[in-house]
Amino acid sequence: MSSNNPLTTSSIAPHPHLRDYYETEEQRRQLLDEQFDHIAPDYNWITQATSFGSGNRYRQEALKRSGLIEGHSILDVACGPGTVSLGAQRIVGETGKVVGLDPSLGMVTEAQKQGVVKVLQGKAEDLPFPDSTFDFVSMGYALRHVTDLTLAFKEYLRVLKPGGQLLILEISRPDAFLPYHVSRFFLKQVVPLISYLGTKNPHAHKLMKYYWDTIETCVPPETILQALENSGFVQSQQYTLFGGLLRDYSGSKL
Ligand SMILES: C[S@@+](CC[C@H](N)C(=O)[O-])C[C@H]1O[C@@H](n2cnc3c(N)ncnc32)[C@H](O)[C@@H]1O
């Protein structure tokens, strides 16, 4: 990567300020923590219902496809109620180690209830671990919530061992006209409604609407890949499904 590339050192917000929801960065952080705290007990139901029952299996398959194996140590950033961590525990087995991390106390509590053995409260941008601790770092459907992509990616690189692997699962706006409009209708209208009707949780509707707005305004995949490279990852690539609605980003530490 060229050293005079403007992205090399600069911070990259995953999406612009969404003034319908917050004015300042502090308000954005507060909104996220409150909403995720409130939704924590219902999050698994929403994920499984809106992915037609395939969400947990997809996450576990993605971990395997990216090279997670028995005996590995993995940090699952933004673990939520353990959706990725539980799949990781099944793969790494008793000889491996899974640590879930999330800023929302509600999510951390729920992850423990669901059976994630080790869970801590913390954020992607400031990981509470020494350098070169993990074989693998994962982040499921939370990249849009970090303050700065570069900062988060540098933290992921720091805590990975040499040769370690990063996997980021994301939802993004498809490029083509039809997949874009079908996804927009489904995620902006149907998902908030199903989430509310299925859980009766008043926060579900607001959070799922916010969810689409962050997807719609998120930086493009090329910027995410470039930020990975600029942060020091090699072999960064994306795996896409459903016309780009699902995108998994991966990268390795040399
Ligand atoms: C949509 S949930 C994803 C849960 C789970 N990883 C999954 O695959 O479904 C997003 C999670 O990101 C967490 N989160 C928000 N901001 C974060 C940050 N800066 N660092 C780490 N996690 C964050 C939230 O608390 C929430 O639990």
The ligand as an SDF file (V2000), in Angstrom:
LIG
                    3D

 27 29  0  0  0  0  0  0  0  0999 V2000
  -26.1770   -7.1720   15.8810 C   0  0  0  0  0  0  0  0  0  0  0  0
  -25.3620   -7.6410   17.3750 S   0  0  0  0  0  0  0  0  0  0  0  0
  -24.3500   -8.9640   16.7930 C   0  0  0  0  0  0  0  0  0  0  0  0
  -24.3090  -10.1370   17.7180 C   0  0  0  0  0  0  0  0  0  0  0  0
  -23.5930  -11.3810   17.1910 C   0  0  0  0  0  0  0  0  0  0  0  0
  -22.1830  -11.1480   16.9600 N   0  0  0  0  0  0  0  0  0  0  0  0
  -24.1870  -11.9550   15.9200 C   0  0  0  0  0  0  0  0  0  0  0  0
  -23.4440  -12.5040   15.1060 O   0  0  0  0  0  0  0  0  0  0  0  0
  -25.3910  -11.9340   15.7430 O   0  0  0  0  0  0  0  0  0  0  0  0
  -24.2150   -6.3160   17.4770 C   0  0  0  0  0  0  0  0  0  0  0  0
  -23.4080   -6.3120   18.7600 C   0  0  0  0  0  0  0  0  0  0  0  0
  -22.3420   -5.3690   18.6160 O   0  0  0  0  0  0  0  0  0  0  0  0
  -22.0740   -4.8420   19.8900 C   0  0  0  0  0  0  0  0  0  0  0  0
  -21.2700   -3.6200   19.7200 N   0  0  0  0  0  0  0  0  0  0  0  0
  -21.7050   -2.3640   19.4910 C   0  0  0  0  0  0  0  0  0  0  0  0
  -20.6610   -1.5210   19.4200 N   0  0  0  0  0  0  0  0  0  0  0  0
  -19.5410   -2.2630   19.5960 C   0  0  0  0  0  0  0  0  0  0  0  0
  -18.1520   -1.9520   19.6490 C   0  0  0  0  0  0  0  0  0  0  0  0
  -17.6980   -0.7070   19.4830 N   0  0  0  0  0  0  0  0  0  0  0  0
  -17.2830   -2.9560   19.8790 N   0  0  0  0  0  0  0  0  0  0  0  0
  -17.7220   -4.2260   20.0370 C   0  0  0  0  0  0  0  0  0  0  0  0
  -19.0300   -4.5740   20.0110 N   0  0  0  0  0  0  0  0  0  0  0  0
  -19.9270   -3.6030   19.7770 C   0  0  0  0  0  0  0  0  0  0  0  0
  -23.4770   -4.6130   20.4680 C   0  0  0  0  0  0  0  0  0  0  0  0
  -23.4660   -4.4460   21.8670 O   0  0  0  0  0  0  0  0  0  0  0  0
  -24.1990   -5.8660   19.9970 C   0  0  0  0  0  0  0  0  0  0  0  0
  -24.1860   -6.8780   20.9590 O   0  0  0  0  0  0  0  0  0  0  0  0
  1  2  1  0
  2  3  1  0
  2 10  1  0
  3  4  1  0
  4  5  1  0
  5  6  1  0
  5  7  1  0
  7  8  2  0
  7  9  1  0
 10 11  1  0
 11 12  1  0
 11 26  1  0
 12 13  1  0
 13 14  1  0
 13 24  1  0
 14 15  1  0
 14 23  1  0
 15 16  2  0
 16 17  1  0
 17 18  1  0
 17 23  2  0
 18 19  1  0
 18 20  2  0
 20 21  1  0
 21 22  2  0
 22 23  1  0
 24 25  1  0
 24 26  1  0
 26 27  1  0
M  CHG  2   2   1   9  -1
M  END
$$$$
